[in-house]
């Protein structure tokens, strides 16, 4: 187990790598991250960031009539082909994807858009009143009903396992699943710490085959898999993981589209 992380790393890595340490379990990664400090994906700074993310996008679109979304997103293209009426956005933070859909699709049939988030984000976004119907914020404990499309962008890596996601799939039975910025390869998960905006956060690189088998077991087949293009400082490049063993290194994250099989 490698745990060579210290407080100085939080001030900005000396290399391009933003992950440090190799841990056999999520719990050990979490404890190591907690010992370094920082709020992580909670707290006032995080809430201010996701609010600014949404307002910046809205301002740019209002001024120019076109705007790049906060993160690369293929959801609009999938919606154009599948015509969903209900979407669940798992880990959708500020709900910027809804704005992007409205600004991108010529016509859409979406009448329900539910962002599933943590208790803290749900409470904050409800109080912030940044969205109107059909956008709703819920926790994973609240009933969702059957939906047409489940979307995840850069979220599964912040969970200890696939169980919360798989539980969401089983209770909502989406016809389609789109996973983006999926940091996954190989047969098993491994755990590390992400150094992010002054915080150390436990982070999971997913075993891709493990996830796909679990989804196949509950009735989902893979339709497409392609590199997720996420520029860093305007440049698309392989993920900086040279501080990990070669077997653990992932060249690019992925977008994966799955469909509910006819057997369900």
N, C-alpha and C positions, 0 to 999 in steps of 0.2 A: 504494500500500500504506500502510495506517495502522497505526502501531506505538506509539501514545501510551499506553503502559502503564508504571507505575512501582511501586515497592515500597509506596508509601503506599496504593495501591488495594487491596492485600492486607489492610489493616487494616479494610476495610469501604468499599464504594463510596459515594460521596456522592449517587448517584442510585439509582433502582430497577434500573438495568441491571446485570447480572452478567456481561456479555460485553464485551470490549474488543479493539479492533483488527480490521482486515480484512486477511487474508493470502491471497496467490494459491495457496499450497501448504500442505499439512499440515506439511512439514518446517520452513518458516519460522515457522509458528505454534508448533511444538514448541520451536524454538530460542528464540523470544521468551519462552515460558512458562518454560523452563529458566533463563533469565537473571534472572527475577524470583524464582524459588525456591519452596520448599514441596514436600511429599512427594507431593501429588496423591492418586490413588486407590490408594496403596500405603502401607506403613509401619505402625507400631504404632497411630497415631491412627486410621487407617482401619480396621484390624482391630478395634480397640476399639469403633468406631462401629457396624460391622455386627453385632458380637456383641451390643451393647446394643440395637440395633434388634430383634433376634430375642427377646432375653430380656424386653424391655419388652412386646412383643406377647403373649408367653406369659403373663407375669404379669397383664396386664390381662384376658386371656381367662379365666385361672384364677379371678380374683377376681369378675369380673362375668358370666361366661358368654357374653360378646359383646365384640368388640374391633375397632376399625378397623385395617386392615392398614397397614404402614409407608408404602405408596404405594397410590394407587388401582389396582385390579386387576379386570379382567373375565374372568380365566382361569376362575373357578369356573362362570360362566354358560356359557362355551364348552364346558367339560368336561361340564356337565349335558346338553348337547345332542348332543355328539359321542362321549361315553363312551370316551375314550382309555384304553388299558392302559399306554402308555409315553409319557412326556413328557421333553423336553429343555428346560431353562431356561438359555438362553444369557445369561451375565452375571448369574446369580441371587444373587450375593454370599452372604448368610447363609442362603439357602434358606428365607426366611420364607414364600414362596409355597406351599410344601408344607404348612406349618402352616395357612395360610389355607384351602387346599383341604380339608384334613381337618375344619376347624371349620365349613365352609360347606356342603359337599355332604352331603345326607342319606345317599346311597349313592354310592360311586364304585368304578370298576374299575381304578384306577391301581395297577399292580404294579411299575412302574419309574419313578423320578423322578431324572433325572441333571442336576446343575448343572454347566455347562461354564464354567470360570473360568480366570484366569491361574494360572501355576505357584505364585505366592506365596499366592494365596487358597486354592487347592486344598490346599497343604501346611498352611496355618494351620487350615482348617476340619477337615481330617482329624485334626490334633492336638487341636483343641478338643473333638472328639467331641460335638457338639451335636445330631447326627441319628443315627437308626438306619435300617435297611432299611425301605422300599425306596429311600432317598435315597443317592445316590452323587455324589462329586465327581470330575470328570475335566478334563483340559486338552483343547483342541481337537485335539491331536495324537493322542489316544487313540481307538481304534475305538469307535463308538457303535452301529452296526447301524441297521436301519430302525426309525423311531419313528412314533407316531401324531400327535403334536402337538409343534411347536416354538414356544416362548414367548420373547419378548424384551421386557423392560420397561426403557426408558431406558438402552440400552447401545450401539446402533449409532453414536451421535454421538461415541463415544470411540475410534473406529477411523478410520484414515486413509482407508479406502475400504470398499466393500461386499464385497470379496473374501473376508475371513474368514467373514462370514455366509453368503455364497453357497456357499462351500466346505462349510460345515456342512450347508446344505440339501441339496447334491448327495450328500453321504456318508450322510445320515440319511433322506432322502426322506420327510419327514413328510407325512401326509395333510392336515394343517391347519397353518397358520402364524398366530400372533397376535402382532402388533407393537404395543406400547403406549408412550406418550410418545414417539412417533416425530416428531422435529423435522424436518419435510420439506415442501418445496413446490417447484414449478417444475421446471426441466430440469437443473440442475447443482448440484453441491456448492459450498459456500463455507466458509472456515475462519476461526476466531477463537480467542480465549482465554476460558475460563470462570474467573471468580474464585470459588473455592469453599472455604470453611472454612480460610482462611489459605494456600491454594495457588492457583497459576495452572496451568490444565490446557488443553492443546490441545483444540479442540472443533470438530466438523463439523456444519453444518446441511446435511442431505441434500437432493439433488435428487430429489423424490418420483417424478416420471415416469421418471427414469433408473433408480431402484430397481425400479419396477413392471415396466418393460420387461425388465430383467435377470431378474426372477422369471418373467415370462411366457415368456422364452426357454428356461427350464428346466422349464416345465410347470405354472406356478401362476397361477390366476385370482383376481382380487379379488372378494370377496363383500360386504364392508361396509367403510365408512370413516366414522368419527364423531369428534367432538372428545374429546380425553382431558382429563377434568376433574381438574386437579391444584391444590388450594387452596394458596395462599401466605399464611401467617398467617391462615388461615381464610377467605380470600377467593379466589374464582375470577375471574380477570381475564385480559385479553389479555397475551401475553408482552411484557415490557418490552424493546423493541428500537428505541427512538426514536433511538439513537445510530448506527443503520445506515441506509443509503439505503433509500428506500421499497420498491424492488424486492426487497430482501433480507428485509424484515420479514415475520415469520410471526405470525399472530394467535393461533393455538392449535396445540399439538401434536396428534397424532392417534392413534387406535387403528385398526389395519387388520387385517382378517381375510381370509386367503387359503386357497384349497383346491387340492389337487393335481388337475389336469385328468385326464379319463379316458384321454387319449392316452398317459400315462406307463405 
